[in-house]
Amino acid sequence: MEELKAYPRSSAFEALLSKVYLELWNLQDQPAAFASRVETFVSVFLPSMFQRKIVEKYPHLHQKL
């Protein structure tokens, strides 16, 4: 785990993924909490992240999203 903490974070995205990974790692002995966090991450965070990336790349789609 120390090598993960020492990993140079070149972007906010990598920092966020590191935080999510560490949180999930700490919950590995608690299956219900682990499943809940994974579900939240997949259903809430990922869609909004990809929507932002799409809007950045294709600004004319902003009104449609």
C-alpha positions in Angstrom: 0.0 0.0 0.0 2.9 2.4 0.6 3.9 2.3 -3.0 0.3 3.4 -3.9 0.5 6.4 -1.5 3.9 7.3 -2.9 2.7 7.2 -6.5 3.1 10.6 -8.2 -0.3 11.9 -9.0 -0.2 13.6 -12.3 -3.9 14.3 -12.5 -7.0 14.8 -10.4 -8.5 11.7 -12.0 -5.6 9.5 -10.9 -5.8 11.0 -7.4 -9.5 10.2 -7.3 -9.0 6.6 -8.5 -6.4 6.1 -5.8 -8.8 7.4 -3.2 -11.5 5.1 -4.5 -9.1 2.1 -4.6 -7.9 2.7 -1.0 -11.5 3.1 0.2 -12.5 -0.2 -1.5 -9.4 -1.9 -0.2 -10.3 -0.9 3.4 -13.8 -2.4 2.9 -12.8 -5.8 1.4 -13.7 -7.6 4.7 -17.2 -6.0 4.7 -19.0 -7.4 1.6 -22.2 -5.4 2.0 -20.5 -2.0 2.4 -18.0 -2.9 -0.4 -20.9 -3.8 -2.8 -22.7 -0.6 -1.9 -19.7 1.6 -2.6 -19.0 -0.1 -5.9 -22.6 0.3 -6.9 -22.6 4.0 -6.0 -19.3 4.6 -7.9 -20.6 2.8 -11.0 -24.1 4.3 -11.0 -23.3 7.9 -10.0 -19.7 8.8 -10.6 -18.8 7.1 -13.8 -21.8 8.4 -15.9 -21.2 12.0 -14.8 -17.5 11.7 -15.5 -18.1 10.4 -19.0 -20.7 13.1 -19.6 -18.1 15.8 -18.7 -15.6 14.2 -21.0 -18.1 14.0 -23.9 -19.1 17.7 -23.3 -15.4 18.7 -23.3 -14.7 16.9 -26.5 -18.1 17.7 -28.3 -19.4 21.0 -26.9 -22.3 21.1 -29.4 -23.8 18.1 -27.6 -24.1 19.9 -24.3 -27.7 20.9 -24.8 -28.6 17.3 -25.6 -27.1 15.9 -22.5 
